[in-house]
């Protein structure tokens, strides 16, 4: 990311800055205007291909599930930016729709450019580097919204789909929930029967060619490919149609509250949000995704509402398990989860991998109070002792981010953001909500 942002800043002929922060000359003017408007290059819109049309039908077909009542769209509602429409921390699935999912359901928007999972230096050139087999990621230099020079050599996990990055393609991602017993809970027999006899079966056979008639593996692969094509081709999965995009193009002014929130979002001593959620377009005009695709251990509180967490010995450790298994022996990966996009985050009802928080107010409180007032974030035991980082075993707490602001503070310090400043940032985050495109 560093070199791309550097090129962008040179293009603007402004002093060199790094990461996702805007150069000083391009900060919002006093009246909320954008002094450096840019034409954003969105994915081209075109009629859906025949394969994508089949994928759309498959995406909305509940008959593919074990219950016969749950489609992809049940948890990824198009009317809610392909995220859940309800307020539950996790979705319920299974053959009777009574089983809790393990993790909060992420949005399916803005996944078409997600890089493959890799572990490498914190820069754009190595986002798809070969994953080292044993090199520990270790401590790293501070990463801020204004200066990434100290963190550019960080060895970081990045990319991939799901909270733990275990899938590299949309086809792999679709295959997961389809057969997960806690989610769509289907079986190979159910899916193949539907693919052979459902309303889209003739078109799927025609597009797949003669070989699908004699190969169930190929038929299933073609179906997953069709759903992936639907997600790639349909503009509603990546509309870049938020007020913030309008501001980037100079067609909108920020309100005073939004402007304050934007400045705090980019202030390395305050919110420092842009360090992990870069908010500047790329040099080619590609709109910002509001994520660096990297993984962090934040130590969010345990969500004791979840069924899995009723067992005190169970811990969801993200990159090192339990769902992902290829890095189970990597202690330096335990507790790390992907940084999600902040686009449409103001419409979410469950935050972080375990859905422990339901509002942006709670999320901002966590960020600024985790270290300065842990008693306001974590539960206490029978003796009144605060159970800090109660969902991450002590053996892995060295993985926690205690370097990057606002996590660089200590009990008793002043919070990085006042309550009013937190509300200002939330006002800016609401600018990231896409308007309906059709």
N, C-alpha and C positions, 0 to 999 in steps of 0.2 A: 504493500500500500504506500510505503514511504516515497518511492520513486515516482509513482503516479501523481501523488499529491504535490510533490516538488515540481513536477512538470506543469501542473495546473497553476501553481503559484507563479512560476516563471512566465507562463502565458499571460497572466494578469499584470506582470511587471510590478510586483509588490514585494516587500521584504519576505525572505524565506521563513516559512513556518512548516510544521509537519502535521501528520495525523489528520483527524477529521475537522480540525478547527479552521474557521475562515481567516484569511489575512486581515489585518487591522483595517485596511482600506475598504474591505468588503463587509464590514459589520453593518447591521441595520442603521440607517440614518435616524436622526432624532424623531422624525415623523413616521418611522417604521418602514420606510422604503428600502429597496435593495439597490445599492449603488453599483453593483456588478452583476446585472442580469445576464442570464445565459439561456440559450435555446437547448432544452433537454431533448435528448435523442431516445425516445421511447421505442419499445419493440414495435415493428410494423404491424398494423391491424389488417387482417384479411379474412375472408370467409373460411370457416373451419374446413379442413380436409375431410375426406370421407372417413379416414381412420380416426380423426379427432371426434367426429360426430358419433362414431361407435363408442369411443371412450366416454363421451358425455352420457350416453345411455347407460353404460356400465357403471359410471360414477353414481348415478341416481337409482340404481336397481337394488332394492332390498332383498330380492330373491337370491342374491349371491351369498347372503349371510346364513349362518347356522340357524338363526331364529326366523329367518324369512321376513324380518321387520327392520333391518338395519342396513343402510347403504353407506357408501363413503360420505355422502352429503348429510347423513344423520349427525355426524360429529363435525363435519367441515361444511357448515351451512353457507351457501353462496351469499345469502342475505346478511351474514355476519362476517364477511371477509374470509370465508372458508375456515372459520373457527367455530367452536360450539356456540349455540344460541342460548343455552341455559347458564345457570350460575354455579353449578356444582364444580368442585375442585377437580374431579376427574369424571370421565364419561362412564356410563354403565353399559356393559355388553354381555357377551355370553349367549348361550342358546335360549336363555329366558330373560335376557336383558337385566339381570340382577347382580352381575359381577362387576366390581370396581376395576377400572383400569389402574395400572401402576402409576402412571404419570399424567399430568395435565396435557390436554390435547393441544398441540401447536397449530398455528395457522398454516395453510398450504400456499399462501401467497408469497410471492417473491422468492421462490425456490429455484427458478429456472437457471440462475447463474451461480448457484452454490458450488464452490469448488469441492473436489474430492477430499476425503479425509487425509490428512498428512500431519507430520510433526516436523517442524523446521523453523528457521529464523522468522522473526516477525516482520516480514516484508512481502510484497506482492509477488516477487519473482519466484518464491519457493512455496506458494500456496498448494502446489500439487507435488511437493517433493516426496521422495521415497521415505516411508516411515522408518526411523531407526528402530532396531530391535531391542536395544538395551540402554541407550543413552538416557539418563534421567534428565528431566526438564529443569529441575532445580530452581533456586531463587533467581529473580530477574530485576533489572533496573526499573525504576519507576516509569509508568506509562501515563502520559498526560495528554490532554486535548491540545496542548500547544507545543509539546516537544516529545518526539518519539525517538530521539537520538540515543538515549540511554537504553531503550528497550528494543532497538532494531535487531540486536544480536540475540534476543531472547529465543530460546528453543520452546516453541509453543505448539500444542495441538490445535488444529483448525480444520474447518470444513466438514463435509458429510451431513447426512440427514438424520432426523430424530434428535432427541435431547443428548444422545451419546454418540452421534456421528457414525453409526454403524453401517449405514447404507450410503452408497455413492451415487446411485441413480434413482430417478423417480420410480422406475420399474421395481427396483429392490424395495423401495419404501412402501409401495402399494402392497407388495407381497406380504409385508409384516402384519399389519392389522387384519388383513383378510383372513388369515389362519390363526391369529392369536386367540386362545380360548377366552380371554377376558375382553376381547373386542368383537370383531365380526364373527368369530368362532365358527368359521366355515370349514369345510373339508374339501379335499380334492374332488371327491365324487359329486358333491353338491355343485361346486363351481363348474366342473366340466359338463354336467348335465344341463346347467343353465346356458353355458356357452354354446352348446350344441342345439338347444331347442328354444332359447329365448328369442324375443322379437328381432334382435340384432344379429342372430346367428347367420342368416344368409349373407349379409354384407361382410361379416367377419370372415366367413369362409372365402368369399370372393376376393377380399383384400389380402388374405393370408396365403392364397394360392392352393394348389392341389395337395401340397404336403400336409396341410393342417387336418385333412380328412383321415390321415393315417398316423398322426403323431399328436397325442394328447399334450405332450410337453410343448410342442410348437404352438398348439392352439392356445394354451394358457399363456405362453410367452407373448403371443400376438395380442391377447386381451390386455395384459399388463402394459404392453407397448401402447395400445390404443388409449388407455387412461392417461398415460404419461403425455401422449401427444395432445390430449385435451387440455391438460394443465399447462403445457408449453404454448399452445396456440391461442387459447381463449384469453383475450385481454383482461378479463375480470380477475385473473390470477396475478396480474402485474400491471395495474392500470396507471400507477404513478399519477393519481388524480386528486391529490390532497391540496389543501390550502398552502402548505409549505412548498409544494411544487410550483404552485402559482406564484408564490413569493420569489422563488429562485428564478423564475422567468420574468420577474418584474411586473407582474399583472395584479399584485395584491400588496397592501401594506399591513404590517403587523400592528396589532393594538399595543398600547403601552405595556400591558401585562405580558403579552406574548413576546414582545421585544426583551423585556427584563428576563423572562424565562429562557429565551434563546441565548442571551449573554451568559447567564448562569450555567446553562447546559455546556457551554464552551469554555468556561472559566476553570483553569486547572486547580485553583485554590478553593473552588466552591463545588459545583456539581461534578465537573470533570467528566460528564457523560460522554462527550464526543471522543474520548480516548478509546472507548470500546464500541461506540455507536457513531461512526463518522457521518457527518451530515453535509458534506460537500460533494458536488458532482465530480465525476472523474474527468480527466482531461478531454475525453472524446464527447463529453456532454451526457454520458450515462447518468441517470438520476442516482442519488445516494440510496443505499439499502438500509442504512441506520444499523448496521452490524458489521463487525470485523470478522465474523465467522469463527472466532476463537472460543476457547473453553476456559472457564474460571471456576474456582472453588470459592463460593461466597459464604457458605455456612448458614443458609437460611434455616429457620426453626423447623423442627419436625412437625409434620402435619398429622396429628394424632387421630384425625377423622378417617384417614385412609385405612382400609382393611389390612393391607400388608403391614402397616406400622403398629398394629395391635400386638405384634410379636416384638418385644423390646430388643431381641437379638437381631432383628432385620434392619438393614440399612441399604438404602439405594445409593450406590457409590458412583453412578454415572459411567464414566469411561472405563472403569475397572469392574463393572458388573452391577447387578446380576444379569441384565439382559444381554449386554455386550460381554463376550467371553474371551476375545483374543488378547485382551490386556489385563486379565485377571491377576496376573503376577506383578503388574506395574503399580507399586504402592504410590509412586509419584503422580499417578493419574486418578487416584481415588478421590471422589468428591467433586470432580470437575464436570460441568455441564455447559452446553453451547450457549453463547450469547445470542439471544433471539433478535430479530428485527424489531424496531420500535414503531414501524409503520402500523397503524391501526391499533396501537396498544391501548388507546383510551377507550376502545370498545370491548376490551377483554374483561372477563370476570374471574379469571384464575391466573395467578402469576407465579413464576418460577416453576421448576420441574415438578414439584409436588403440589402445586396449587394452593400453597399455604395462605397466600394473601388474595383478597378479592377486590381491592381497590388500589388505585394509584397512590392514594394518600398513605396506605399501609406500606407500599413499596418504597416510597420516598422516605418514610420514617425509618424503615429498616436500613436503608443506605446510610443515613446520617446518624443513627442512634446505635447501630450494632456495636460499635467500639466505645463510644463515649457514655452510653447509658444502657448496658446490656440487660439490666433488670427490666427495662421496658420492652425488650425484644424476646427474651427467653423465659421459660418457666423456672420456678424454684423448687427445690426438693423440700422434704419435711422439715429440714433445719433452716430453711430460708436461704440456702445457697443457690445462687444463680447457675443454672445449667447451660453455660455458654456453649454454643455450637453443638446443641444436643442431638443433632442428626448426623454428626460426623465423628466417628470413633477417634479417641485421642491419638492413635497411631498415625492418622492421616491429617491431623490439624496443621501440620507444617505446610500443607498444600494451600492453605487459605491465603487469599489475597489480603495482605496487611501492608502493602507497599503503595498501591495506587490510591490517590485521594478519591473519595473521602474515607477510605479504610486505613488511613495512615495516622489515626488519632488514638487516644487512650482514655480510659475511664476518667471522667471529671473534666475532660477538655470541652470546649464549646463545640456544639455541632457545626458542621461545615455550612449548613443552610438553616436559616430561621424558618419558622412555620410559614411566614408569608412568602419567602423565597421558594419554598417547596411548592406552594400553590402557583407561583409564577412559572416554574418548570412544567407543572402539569398543564397549564394553559398553553405552553408551547407544544407539549406532547399531543394535545388535542388538534393541533394544526396538521398532524401527520395522518389524520383519518381521511381515507379516500371517499369521495362522493360516489354515488352510484353511477355507473357508466352506461347502463341501459336497463 
